[in-house]
């Protein structure tokens, strides 16, 4: 998979293109990419995705923007597994936000050599979101590329969306989130050094570096960890601010792996969230916390016995 920054591709080969934020790369996104690939194969074109960084809502209203489901690296990893041929990562800046809808469409043709464009039926673009499907379809016919709209994908009358995934994660309903995503919700990152408290309490943890300070879920979870040519490992994870040991702490993802003693520092690993055990709680002392961790480990192991 080729990755380009913005509209600066030096490879002018014509492409079949789709555009969006693709946060979570859920089943709706996957259906869109599958349709794009089918059309691209029929036309003899490579598939291409144009994404924006940061999310436009993060740019305009950072305090009100929704929490991210996936980092840019995670999106790219998912695109690769879905056989996307190339990705254009467009930096969303003030100058880009000022681009008119007409100029944006011209850029798709002139700079990305789009010959087919597939967008969601509610996609808006350009300065003050002035562009829509009708405008792109009209200009596309003039510039020599075809435009089609993809309708939303629903499940039990609910539109599958990044918003629906976030709502499920906030409620701790990992099963619903998995149905919308087509896979367990996951967070990937590099294993970094922590404060060593878990080891002192008898439960060493792998600390996963978080790319954003507002994860979409918190609590204690049954998890699987994988990556960097390691076998699938079972464990229990804490994702939150650790109120027992920190005051006004930042979110931390710590994973205690069962029956594991290897060195995984600096490895880039993925944590799959399978089941929520409980919410975070502030305990009176470390002894009470240790007793609860023992119970969490036992409950997580029992979950695997019952569900694997």
Secondary structure, DSSP 4 states (H G I P E B T S, - for coil): -EEEETT--S----EEEEES--TT--HHHHHHHHHHHHHHHHHT-EEEEEEEES-HHHHH-TTTSPPPSS-HHHHHHHHHHTT--EEEEEE--HHHHT--HHHHHHHHHHTT-EEEEEEETT--BSGGG-B-HHHHHHHHHHHT-EEEEEPPPEETTEEP-HHHHHHHHHTT-HHHHHHHHTS-EEEEEEEE---SHHHHTT---EEEPPSSSS-S--EEEEEEEEETTEEEEEEEEEEE--TTT-SSPPPEEEEEETT-----TT-EEEEEEEEEEE-----SSHHHHHHHHHHHHHHHHHHHHHH-
